[in-house]
Amino acid sequence: MIAGFDHVALPTRQPEAMITFYGRLGFSVPDPEAWRESGAPVFVAAFGHQKINFHAPALFENPDFSLRGPSAEPGCGDLCFVWDGSLDALNARLAEAGAEVVAGPTRLEGGRGTGTSLYVRDPDRNLLEFIVYGDG
């Protein structure tokens, strides 16, 4: 039986900008300078029990790296996150992160029922949806 998602993987052309952006949203991310000095081709943005593995160009552009979608390019992601708080608090967090709302608020059916969503784009132009369930 499938119990849930563990992680997703996305390629990025701008690792340090992505680390900064996701950190401002509240994800647990590495220190950008320490990550750069490590030379690691991957970094993780974690939240709760899930994570996003971001593949830096050194990895996703490597022709020998085949453990990815065959057409994976930066900006290919379309992700939805559950926001555990009010719509006002979400708007404030997005503003603090410098994330421009590109659509919403929109009422729609999500995995947990009806919610209200806001949509933004990250530095690589991945579409991020944040859904608030309940009264928000």
C-alpha positions as CSV (number, residue, x, y, z in Angstrom):
1,M,0.0,0.0,0.0
2,I,1.3,3.5,-0.9
3,A,1.4,5.6,2.2
4,G,2.5,9.0,0.8
5,F,5.2,11.0,-0.9
6,D,8.7,10.9,0.6
7,H,10.4,13.4,-1.8
8,V,10.5,14.8,-5.3
9,A,13.5,15.8,-7.3
10,L,13.9,18.9,-9.4
11,P,16.8,20.3,-11.5
12,T,17.9,23.8,-10.8
13,R,20.1,26.3,-12.7
14,Q,20.3,28.6,-9.7
15,P,21.1,26.6,-6.6
16,E,22.0,29.5,-4.3
17,A,19.0,31.5,-5.3
18,M,16.8,28.5,-4.7
19,I,18.4,27.8,-1.3
20,T,17.7,31.4,-0.3
21,F,14.1,31.4,-1.6
22,Y,13.1,28.2,0.0
23,G,14.7,29.1,3.2
24,R,12.7,32.3,3.3
25,L,9.5,30.3,2.8
26,G,10.4,28.3,5.9
27,F,11.9,25.1,4.5
28,S,15.0,23.7,6.2
29,V,17.9,24.3,3.7
30,P,21.7,24.3,3.8
31,D,23.7,27.4,4.3
32,P,24.4,28.7,0.8
33,E,28.1,29.3,1.4
34,A,28.6,25.9,3.1
35,W,26.8,24.2,0.2
36,R,28.9,26.0,-2.4
37,E,32.1,25.1,-0.6
38,S,31.1,21.4,-0.3
39,G,30.8,21.1,-4.1
40,A,27.8,18.8,-3.6
41,P,25.7,18.4,-6.8
42,V,22.5,18.1,-4.8
43,F,20.9,20.0,-1.9
44,V,17.7,19.4,0.0
45,A,14.8,21.6,1.0
46,A,12.9,19.8,3.8
47,F,9.5,20.4,5.4
48,G,7.9,18.0,7.9
49,H,8.6,14.5,6.8
50,Q,9.0,15.4,3.1
51,K,11.8,16.9,1.1
52,I,12.7,18.3,-2.3
53,N,16.1,17.1,-3.8
54,F,17.4,19.9,-6.0
55,H,19.9,18.7,-8.7
56,A,22.4,21.3,-9.5
57,P,23.7,21.6,-13.1
58,A,26.8,19.5,-12.4
59,L,24.4,16.6,-11.8
60,F,21.4,17.1,-14.1
61,E,23.5,18.1,-17.1
62,N,25.8,15.0,-16.7
63,P,25.0,12.6,-19.5
64,D,25.8,9.7,-17.3
65,F,23.1,10.7,-14.7
66,S,20.0,8.8,-15.8
67,L,18.0,8.7,-12.5
68,R,15.7,11.5,-13.5
69,G,12.9,12.2,-15.9
70,P,14.2,12.2,-19.5
71,S,12.9,15.8,-20.1
72,A,13.6,17.3,-16.6
73,E,14.8,20.9,-17.0
74,P,14.7,23.7,-14.5
75,G,11.1,25.1,-14.2
76,C,9.5,21.7,-14.8
77,G,8.0,21.5,-11.3
78,D,4.3,22.0,-10.4
79,L,4.0,21.4,-6.7
80,C,1.3,22.0,-4.1
81,F,2.0,22.5,-0.4
82,V,-0.5,22.4,2.4
83,W,-0.2,25.6,4.5
84,D,-1.1,25.0,8.1
85,G,-2.3,28.5,9.1
86,S,-4.4,31.3,7.9
87,L,-4.5,32.8,4.4
88,D,-3.3,36.1,5.9
89,A,-0.3,34.4,7.4
90,L,0.4,32.7,4.1
91,N,0.3,36.0,2.3
92,A,2.6,37.5,4.8
93,R,5.1,34.7,4.5
94,L,5.1,34.8,0.7
95,A,5.6,38.6,0.8
96,E,8.6,38.2,3.2
97,A,10.1,35.6,0.8
98,G,9.7,38.0,-2.1
99,A,7.3,35.6,-3.8
100,E,4.8,37.4,-6.1
101,V,1.4,35.8,-6.1
102,V,0.6,35.0,-9.8
103,A,-2.9,33.6,-9.2
104,G,-5.4,33.3,-6.4
105,P,-6.9,33.1,-4.0
106,T,-8.8,30.4,-5.7
107,R,-11.2,27.9,-4.1
108,L,-10.7,24.3,-5.4
109,E,-10.7,20.7,-4.5
110,G,-7.4,19.4,-3.1
111,G,-6.4,16.1,-1.7
112,R,-8.1,16.9,1.7
113,G,-11.2,18.5,0.4
114,T,-12.0,22.1,-0.5
115,G,-9.3,24.7,0.1
116,T,-8.1,28.1,-1.0
117,S,-4.9,28.3,-3.0
118,L,-2.4,30.9,-3.9
119,Y,0.2,30.4,-6.6
120,V,3.8,31.7,-6.9
121,R,6.9,30.9,-8.9
122,D,10.3,30.2,-7.5
123,P,13.6,31.5,-9.1
124,D,13.6,28.6,-11.6
125,R,10.0,29.4,-12.5
126,N,8.6,26.2,-11.0
127,L,4.9,26.7,-10.1
128,L,4.2,26.5,-6.4
129,E,0.7,26.2,-5.1
130,F,-0.1,26.8,-1.4
131,I,-3.4,25.5,-0.2
132,V,-5.2,26.4,3.0
133,Y,-7.9,24.1,4.2
134,G,-10.7,25.1,6.5
135,D,-11.6,28.7,7.1
136,G,-8.0,29.8,6.5
